[in-house]
């Protein structure tokens, strides 16, 4: 499967390049960056810190995406929306690891999924998706016993959205299984004079610093006891491997919007 890496000059973009060239059954076919990047015209291997790959870094999606089967996209919301349009035009699989979309942008992606196969997830790792499954199954029982639910996440200093897409993914997984409307009343960000914690809400706390790839914990806090389910990402390659797995899985699937839970067989 011939894959394009977009947003290639970011941390995940470079990791995707390195992982694609090391993975069987996929081929790096195009590498894209934003207009004006210092990497334009350079070899993709130079960008990723590998041997020369003979692939020129470009900012021209119309030309670059003509020869690929799928897009690996860990960029920014506005960039992902632009690449969705290109994916529809070229009938490409689009794997989206970007987070922080607005409601309108989410609707654009859902509409595009009528015409192409899209895998979109706040986190592409096996471990996080299993954590979501464990937490969502435990939550109804613990909530009925008056446990409070808190989600704690930490990422590197350059991350721009908070709570992280993964934290929100975990929160939504728990909320859905507990009949909590996370969008309207269930999401709780602790700041200032908040008063007592309200039952039936899910709290979020975000930490930023250093080069942390990603740490997430779902905390169930009861009277005199706590249950903590955690995942620590030690290396961004876990997300890159997941994205490639998603692309290969999606290649022969009907058009639609899927998640890593589908890819991993955790939901139908």
HELIX and SHEET records of a PDB file:
HELIX    1   1 UNK A   11  UNK A   21  1                                  11    
HELIX    2   2 UNK A   44  UNK A   48  1                                   5    
HELIX    3   3 UNK A   61  UNK A   64  1                                   4    
HELIX    4   4 UNK A   65  UNK A   67  5                                   3    
HELIX    5   5 UNK A   77  UNK A   90  1                                  14    
HELIX    6   6 UNK A  103  UNK A  112  1                                  10    
HELIX    7   7 UNK A  126  UNK A  144  1                                  19    
HELIX    8   8 UNK A  165  UNK A  177  1                                  13    
HELIX    9   9 UNK A  182  UNK A  186  3                                   5    
HELIX   10  10 UNK A  237  UNK A  250  1                                  14    
HELIX   11  11 UNK A  260  UNK A  263  1                                   4    
SHEET    1   A 7 UNK A  57  UNK A  58  0                                        
SHEET    2   A 7 UNK A  27  UNK A  32  1                                        
SHEET    3   A 7 UNK A   2  UNK A   6  1                                        
SHEET    4   A 7 UNK A  70  UNK A  73  1                                        
SHEET    5   A 7 UNK A  93  UNK A  96  1                                        
SHEET    6   A 7 UNK A 117  UNK A 120  1                                        
SHEET    7   A 7 UNK A 256  UNK A 258  1                                        
SHEET    1   B 5 UNK A 187  UNK A 189  0                                        
SHEET    2   B 5 UNK A 202  UNK A 208  1                                        
SHEET    3   B 5 UNK A 148  UNK A 155  1                                        
SHEET    4   B 5 UNK A 214  UNK A 222 -1                                        
SHEET    5   B 5 UNK A 225  UNK A 233 -1                                        
END                                                                             
